[in-house]
Amino acid sequence: MESRLKKQYKEQVVPALKEQFGYKNIMQVPELKKVVLNVGYGRHLKDAGFIENVEKTLRSITGQSPVHNKAKKSISNFKIREGMKIGISVTLRGQKMYDFIDKLTSVTLPRVRDFRGISSKSFDKTGNFTLGFKEHIAFPEIKGDSIEKIHGLEVVINTSANTKEEGQALLEKLGFPFKK
């Protein structure tokens, strides 16, 4: 079964972007490639309970098992050694990606405290978008009584857009509430 957002992309977003940017071929229209959720351990590097809590949180938000990320090189000022686990991430593609973005725009972002829209400054020059959450409790899967420690997380939305403008137009048409 095709998700609501994928259907919206095919029926409304593709024709609108073709008209806006003058694409001649449907394959030129930018699309979503993947979504990556990332949490760095920070000062809780040696706290096994915190790491287990973060892993459980990401698993409940995405429905996938997270992967532990290791340091590529040693940094003495941060007391990090090469090969140490420093973070955890999940990559979503396909149906799960569309379901997650649909939930993000329609449920999670409105639940964020003092939310006034997303800043459009979080795009890179190739149309990829990064969104940070200070508290993971904005996600509907997280129950208030099961929270031990609040942590932030980063959501990176990777698109096939060539410019920042194309990427922003794609996400606006998909329902992302950008500040005016």
C-alpha positions as CSV (number, residue, x, y, z in Angstrom):
1,M,0.0,0.0,0.0
2,E,1.4,3.4,-1.0
3,S,1.6,6.1,1.7
4,R,-0.4,9.3,1.6
5,L,2.7,11.4,1.1
6,K,4.1,9.3,-1.8
7,K,0.7,9.6,-3.5
8,Q,0.7,13.4,-2.9
9,Y,4.3,13.6,-4.3
10,K,3.3,11.8,-7.6
11,E,0.0,13.6,-8.1
12,Q,0.6,17.1,-6.9
13,V,4.3,17.8,-6.2
14,V,5.8,16.5,-9.4
15,P,3.6,18.5,-11.8
16,A,4.0,21.7,-9.6
17,L,7.8,21.4,-9.6
18,K,7.9,20.7,-13.3
19,E,6.0,23.9,-14.0
20,Q,7.9,26.0,-11.4
21,F,11.4,25.0,-12.6
22,G,10.6,24.2,-16.3
23,Y,11.7,20.5,-16.2
24,K,11.2,18.8,-19.5
25,N,11.6,15.2,-18.1
26,I,9.9,13.7,-15.0
27,M,13.3,12.3,-14.0
28,Q,14.7,15.8,-13.5
29,V,12.2,16.5,-10.7
30,P,13.9,16.3,-7.2
31,E,12.7,13.5,-4.9
32,L,13.5,12.3,-1.4
33,K,16.3,9.8,-1.2
34,K,16.7,9.0,2.5
35,V,16.1,10.3,6.0
36,V,18.8,9.8,8.7
37,L,18.1,10.2,12.4
38,N,21.2,10.8,14.5
39,V,22.0,11.1,18.2
40,G,25.5,11.9,19.5
41,Y,26.2,10.7,23.0
42,G,28.2,13.8,24.1
43,R,29.0,13.8,27.8
44,H,27.1,10.6,28.3
45,L,29.7,8.6,26.5
46,K,30.3,6.1,29.3
47,D,26.7,6.0,30.6
48,A,25.4,2.6,29.5
49,G,21.8,3.4,30.7
50,F,21.7,6.6,28.6
51,I,23.0,4.7,25.5
52,E,20.4,2.0,26.0
53,N,17.6,4.6,26.4
54,V,18.6,6.4,23.2
55,E,18.7,3.1,21.3
56,K,15.2,2.2,22.6
57,T,13.9,5.7,21.7
58,L,15.2,5.5,18.1
59,R,13.8,2.0,17.7
60,S,10.3,3.1,18.8
61,I,10.4,6.3,16.6
62,T,11.5,4.6,13.4
63,G,10.6,0.9,13.7
64,Q,14.2,0.0,12.8
65,S,17.3,-1.1,14.7
66,P,19.8,1.7,15.1
67,V,23.5,1.5,14.2
68,H,26.3,2.6,16.6
69,N,28.7,5.1,15.0
70,K,32.4,4.9,15.9
71,A,35.0,7.7,16.0
72,K,37.2,7.8,12.9
73,K,40.1,9.5,14.7
74,S,41.3,10.2,18.3
75,I,40.6,13.7,19.7
76,S,42.4,14.1,23.1
77,N,40.5,17.3,24.1
78,F,37.2,15.5,24.0
79,K,38.7,12.3,25.5
80,I,37.7,10.3,22.4
81,R,39.8,7.4,21.0
82,E,39.7,6.0,17.5
83,G,37.0,3.2,17.3
84,M,35.0,4.4,20.4
85,K,31.3,4.5,20.0
86,I,30.3,8.2,19.9
87,G,26.7,8.1,18.5
88,I,23.8,6.2,17.1
89,S,21.9,6.6,13.9
90,V,19.0,5.1,11.8
91,T,18.6,5.5,8.0
92,L,15.1,5.3,6.5
93,R,14.4,4.7,2.8
94,G,11.3,3.9,0.7
95,Q,8.0,3.4,2.4
96,K,9.3,3.9,6.0
97,M,10.9,7.2,4.9
98,Y,7.6,8.6,3.5
99,D,5.6,7.4,6.6
100,F,8.2,9.1,8.9
101,I,8.1,12.4,7.0
102,D,4.3,12.3,6.9
103,K,4.3,11.8,10.7
104,L,7.0,14.5,11.2
105,T,5.1,17.2,9.4
106,S,1.6,16.4,10.6
107,V,2.1,15.3,14.2
108,T,5.6,15.9,15.6
109,L,6.4,19.4,14.5
110,P,3.1,20.8,15.8
111,R,3.9,19.2,19.2
112,V,7.2,21.1,19.6
113,R,7.0,23.7,22.3
114,D,7.0,27.3,21.0
115,F,7.0,26.2,17.4
116,R,6.8,29.0,14.9
117,G,8.0,27.3,11.7
118,I,11.2,25.8,10.4
119,S,14.1,28.0,9.4
120,S,15.1,27.8,5.7
121,K,18.7,28.4,6.7
122,S,19.2,24.7,7.4
123,F,19.7,23.7,3.7
124,D,23.0,22.9,2.3
125,K,23.9,24.0,-1.3
126,T,22.7,20.7,-2.8
127,G,19.2,20.8,-1.3
128,N,19.6,18.5,1.7
129,F,17.9,19.7,4.9
130,T,18.9,19.2,8.5
131,L,16.5,19.6,11.4
132,G,17.4,19.4,15.1
133,F,15.2,18.6,18.1
134,K,16.3,19.7,21.6
135,E,13.9,17.2,23.1
136,H,12.9,13.8,21.8
137,I,9.5,13.9,23.6
138,A,7.9,15.7,20.6
139,F,7.5,12.4,18.9
140,P,4.2,10.7,19.5
141,E,5.7,7.2,20.2
142,I,7.5,8.6,23.4
143,K,5.2,8.3,26.4
144,G,5.7,10.9,29.2
145,D,6.1,8.4,32.0
146,S,8.8,6.3,30.3
147,I,11.3,9.2,30.0
148,E,14.5,8.8,32.1
149,K,16.7,11.5,30.4
150,I,15.7,13.9,27.7
151,H,18.0,14.0,24.8
152,G,18.1,15.8,21.4
153,L,18.2,14.3,18.0
154,E,19.0,15.4,14.4
155,V,17.0,14.6,11.3
156,V,18.7,14.8,8.0
157,I,16.5,14.7,4.9
158,N,18.5,13.9,1.8
159,T,17.1,14.9,-1.6
160,S,18.1,14.5,-5.2
161,A,17.8,18.3,-5.7
162,N,20.7,20.2,-7.3
163,T,20.2,23.6,-5.6
164,K,18.9,24.9,-2.2
165,E,15.9,26.5,-4.0
166,E,14.8,23.1,-5.5
167,G,15.2,21.3,-2.2
168,Q,13.2,24.0,-0.4
169,A,10.4,24.0,-3.0
170,L,10.2,20.2,-2.8
171,L,9.8,20.2,1.0
172,E,7.4,23.1,1.0
173,K,5.1,21.2,-1.4
174,L,5.4,18.1,0.8
175,G,4.0,20.1,3.7
176,F,7.0,21.4,5.7
177,P,6.0,24.6,7.6
178,F,8.8,27.0,6.8
179,K,8.9,30.5,8.3
180,K,7.8,33.2,5.9
